[in-house]
Amino acid sequence: MEKGFIRNRYWGVAARGLAMGAADVVPGVSGGTIAFITGIYQELLDSISSIGPKTLKTLFSEGIAATWRQINGGFLLALFAGILTSIFSLAKLISYLLASYPIVVWSFFFGLILASTVPIARRVPGWGWKTVLALLLGIAMAILVSEMRPTQIAATPVSLFLSGAVAICAMILPGISGSFILLMIGIYPQVITAVHQLNILALGWFAAGAASGLLLFSRLLSWLMHRFPGITLSFLVGILLGSLKIVWPWKLPGALDSDKLAPVLSNTLPGTFSEVTGEPSQLLGAATAAILALVLVLSVEWAHWRYVSNVVQES
C-alpha cells in the first residue's frame, strides 16, 4: 500500500511539473508560483539544496540507493520530467494562445497570480512591521523588474550560461518569471528557437548555467525559508503583487527605441484600450478567465489543506 501511495504521489508531482513548465514558458508567469500553490515549494527547495559535496560523499560511502533517498530523487525526477515534457510539448501551443488570445490568456494569469497571494499570505506566522516592510520591498522589486526594457544580446556560450543561471533563480521565486528575465536581457527568442530546433549545444550551455544557479540559489532560499519564514513569505507575497503590473492584460504600445527588441508598453484601462486601438476590450472573456483562475487556485489550496489534514489525522 505504501508503494502504491508513493507511485500515485509521484504522478501528482509530475502533473505539478507539467503546470510549472507551462508557466515558465510564458514571460511574466513563474513556475515557482505553481509550486507554492500546489504545496511542493518547500520540498522542492529542500530537495535541491540537499545536493552538494555531501552527495558525493554519500554516493561513495553508502551507494546509489542511499544517495537517491538523500536528495529525494524520486520527487525531483518526477517533477523535472513534468517540467521538461511541458516545455518541449506546450511551448508552441502557449505561443499560439498568447498570439491569438492575448487579453484572455493574460487575464487568466493575472487571476492566477492574484489568487496565489492568498495561500502564501496565510502561511506568514505573524504580520508586523518587519513583514510589512518585506512586503513593500517585494512589491518594489517586482515593479523595478517590470520597468526593465528588452534589449538584445548575442547567444554565446557565456551569455547562455549566465542567462540560464539568472533565469532559473527567477523561475523558483514565485511571481518573477524566468522567461520574463530572459526577454528583458534579450536572449529569450534565441532560447525558444533553440528549444524548437533542438539545438543541443546551445541548450547544453543554458542548462549548465541553470543547474549551477539552481543549486546555489535554492540553498540560500531554503535557508531563508527555515530561518526567517515570516519575512521571506511576506517578501514573496510582495513580489507576486508587484508582478501583477507585468501581466496586466490591456497594454498600449509606446515609442520603439532603436536598440530595443520591442516598444515600451504601458498599462491602460479596458475602455481606453478599445478607444485607442479600435479593438474590442474582451472584458467579459477576460473577467471570466480571471475568475476561473481564482477558483482554480483556491480549489487547489483547499484540496491541499484537506489532504494535509487527513494525513495528520491518520498519523
VENQUICOR-V567457 format. One record per residue. RES is the residue in one small letter. PHI is phi in radians with two decimals (999 if undefined). NEAR is the number of other ideal C-beta (glycine too) atoms within 12 Angstrom. D_CENTER is the distance of its C-alpha to the mean C-alpha in whole Angstrom. Layout:
RES:PHI:NEAR:D_CENTER + RES:PHI:NEAR:D_CENTER
This chain:
m:999:8:33 + e:-1.14:8:31 + k:-1.13:10:30 + g:-1.12:10:30 + f:-1.12:14:27 + i:-1.12:17:25 + r:-1.08:15:25 + n:-1.10:16:24 + r:-1.12:24:21 + y:-1.19:26:20 + w:-1.12:20:20 + g:-1.13:25:18 + v:-1.13:34:15 + a:-1.10:29:16 + a:-1.11:25:15 + r:-1.12:37:12 + g:-1.10:34:11 + l:-1.04:30:12 + a:-1.16:37:10 + m:-1.12:42:6 + g:-1.10:36:8 + a:-1.09:37:9 + a:-1.18:46:6 + d:-1.18:46:5 + v:-1.22:45:9 + v:-1.51:43:9 + p:-1.15:42:10 + g:2.18:43:9 + v:-2.13:41:6 + s:-1.82:46:2 + g:-1.14:46:2 + g:-1.08:44:4 + t:-1.09:48:5 + i:-1.11:45:7 + a:-1.08:43:8 + f:-1.26:46:9 + i:-1.29:43:11 + t:-1.71:38:12 + g:1.45:28:14 + i:-2.07:38:13 + y:-1.11:37:11 + q:-1.13:30:14 + e:-1.12:27:15 + l:-1.10:38:13 + l:-1.08:36:13 + d:-1.13:23:17 + s:-1.19:34:17 + i:-1.18:39:16 + s:-1.24:30:18 + s:-1.35:26:21 + i:-1.44:28:21 + g:-3.13:20:24 + p:-0.97:12:27 + k:-1.13:18:28 + t:-1.12:26:27 + l:-1.14:15:29 + k:-1.09:14:32 + t:-1.15:22:31 + l:-1.06:21:31 + f:-1.39:13:35 + s:-1.64:13:36 + e:-2.09:16:35 + g:1.79:13:34 + i:-1.18:16:31 + a:-1.07:13:31 + a:-1.16:17:30 + t:-1.14:22:28 + w:-1.06:21:26 + r:-1.19:20:26 + q:-1.11:27:25 + i:-1.65:29:22 + n:1.00:29:21 + g:-1.04:26:21 + g:-1.06:24:21 + f:-1.10:33:18 + l:-1.14:34:16 + l:-1.10:19:18 + a:-1.10:31:17 + l:-1.14:39:13 + f:-1.28:35:13 + a:-1.11:26:16 + g:-1.14:35:14 + i:-1.08:39:11 + l:-1.16:28:14 + t:-1.04:22:16 + s:-1.16:31:13 + i:-1.07:38:13 + f:-1.38:25:16 + s:-1.72:19:18 + l:-1.82:27:15 + a:-0.99:29:15 + k:-1.19:18:18 + l:-1.10:20:18 + i:-1.17:33:15 + s:-1.07:25:17 + y:-1.14:14:20 + l:-1.11:22:19 + l:-1.15:28:17 + a:-1.33:12:21 + s:-1.61:13:23 + y:-2.30:22:21 + p:-1.08:32:19 + i:-1.14:35:20 + v:-1.16:29:20 + v:-1.15:35:16 + w:-1.15:36:15 + s:-1.14:33:17 + f:-1.06:37:15 + f:-1.21:47:11 + f:-1.07:39:13 + g:-1.11:32:15 + l:-1.08:44:12 + i:-1.22:44:10 + l:-1.04:33:14 + a:-1.17:34:15 + s:-1.16:43:12 + t:-1.19:38:14 + v:-1.15:26:17 + p:-1.11:33:16 + i:-1.24:40:14 + a:-1.09:31:17 + r:-1.14:22:20 + r:-1.53:30:19 + v:-1.20:29:20 + p:-0.99:17:23 + g:-2.90:16:25 + w:-1.64:19:25 + g:-2.58:14:27 + w:-1.16:13:28 + k:-1.18:21:25 + t:-1.23:28:22 + v:-1.15:21:23 + l:-1.10:18:23 + a:-1.08:29:20 + l:-1.05:33:19 + l:-1.15:22:20 + l:-1.13:24:19 + g:-1.11:35:15 + i:-1.05:28:16 + a:-1.08:21:18 + m:-1.13:27:16 + a:-1.14:39:13 + i:-1.15:24:16 + l:-1.07:19:18 + v:-1.10:31:15 + s:-1.16:34:15 + e:-1.48:18:19 + m:-1.15:27:18 + r:-1.97:22:20 + p:-1.18:28:19 + t:-1.97:21:22 + q:-2.46:22:23 + i:-2.24:23:23 + a:-1.29:16:25 + a:-1.53:29:23 + t:-1.61:17:25 + p:-0.95:19:24 + v:-1.17:17:24 + s:-1.16:26:21 + l:-1.15:32:19 + f:-1.11:27:19 + l:-1.18:26:18 + s:-1.17:41:16 + g:-1.12:37:14 + a:-1.16:30:14 + v:-1.21:33:13 + a:-1.12:42:10 + i:-1.18:39:9 + c:-1.09:31:10 + a:-1.21:43:7 + m:-1.10:44:4 + i:-1.64:46:6 + l:-1.64:46:6 + p:-1.01:48:6 + g:1.80:49:7 + i:-1.92:45:6 + s:-1.51:43:5 + g:-1.11:47:7 + s:-1.11:41:9 + f:-1.14:35:10 + i:-1.08:37:11 + l:-1.07:46:13 + l:-1.13:35:15 + m:-1.17:32:16 + i:-1.52:33:17 + g:1.52:24:19 + i:-2.15:37:18 + y:-1.04:36:15 + p:-1.04:25:18 + q:-1.16:29:20 + v:-1.20:37:17 + i:-1.09:29:17 + t:-1.10:19:20 + a:-1.10:28:20 + v:-1.17:31:18 + h:-1.13:19:21 + q:-1.60:15:24 + l:0.91:13:23 + n:-1.33:19:24 + i:-1.08:12:24 + l:-1.13:17:25 + a:-1.10:29:22 + l:-1.15:28:19 + g:-1.15:18:21 + w:-1.14:28:21 + f:-1.12:39:17 + a:-1.14:29:17 + a:-1.11:23:19 + g:-1.15:33:17 + a:-1.11:38:14 + a:-1.12:22:16 + s:-1.13:25:18 + g:-1.12:31:15 + l:-1.14:37:13 + l:-1.12:29:16 + l:-1.34:23:17 + f:-1.27:31:14 + s:-1.11:36:13 + r:-1.12:26:17 + l:-1.14:22:17 + l:-1.17:37:14 + s:-1.10:29:16 + w:-1.11:17:19 + l:-1.14:24:18 + m:-1.13:33:17 + h:-1.43:18:20 + r:-1.49:12:23 + f:-2.27:21:21 + p:-1.07:26:19 + g:-1.12:28:21 + i:-1.15:29:20 + t:-1.14:35:16 + l:-1.16:36:15 + s:-1.17:36:17 + f:-1.10:37:15 + l:-1.16:48:12 + v:-1.07:40:13 + g:-1.08:35:15 + i:-1.07:42:12 + l:-1.07:44:10 + l:-1.11:34:14 + g:-1.15:33:14 + s:-1.28:43:11 + l:-1.06:33:14 + k:-1.11:31:16 + i:-1.24:38:14 + v:-1.74:45:13 + w:-0.98:31:17 + p:-1.19:36:18 + w:-1.74:31:22 + k:-2.29:30:22 + l:-1.96:22:25 + p:-1.28:17:26 + g:-1.90:16:28 + a:-1.24:13:30 + l:-1.75:14:28 + d:-1.36:14:29 + s:-1.16:9:31 + d:-1.73:12:28 + k:-1.95:20:25 + l:-1.37:25:23 + a:-2.57:23:23 + p:-1.19:16:25 + v:-1.16:19:24 + l:-1.88:31:22 + s:-2.11:19:23 + n:-1.21:24:22 + t:-2.57:21:25 + l:-1.40:18:26 + p:-0.96:26:27 + g:-1.11:13:31 + t:-1.13:17:30 + f:-1.01:28:28 + s:-1.18:19:31 + e:-1.15:15:34 + v:-1.33:18:32 + t:-1.57:19:31 + g:1.33:9:33 + e:-1.77:17:31 + p:-1.14:18:30 + s:-1.35:25:27 + q:0.93:25:26 + l:-1.08:21:26 + l:-1.13:15:27 + g:-1.12:22:24 + a:-1.14:32:22 + a:-1.11:21:23 + t:-1.09:18:23 + a:-1.11:29:19 + a:-1.14:32:18 + i:-1.16:22:20 + l:-1.05:23:19 + a:-1.13:34:16 + l:-1.03:27:17 + v:-1.11:18:19 + l:-1.06:25:17 + v:-1.12:36:15 + l:-1.18:24:18 + s:-1.20:19:19 + v:-1.10:31:17 + e:-1.11:27:17 + w:-1.13:20:21 + a:-1.11:19:21 + h:-1.14:26:19 + w:-1.09:21:22 + r:-1.12:15:24 + y:-1.08:21:23 + v:-1.10:17:23 + s:-1.09:13:27 + n:-1.15:12:28 + v:-1.10:14:27 + v:-1.11:10:29 + q:-1.16:9:32 + e:-1.22:10:33 + s:-1.43:7:32
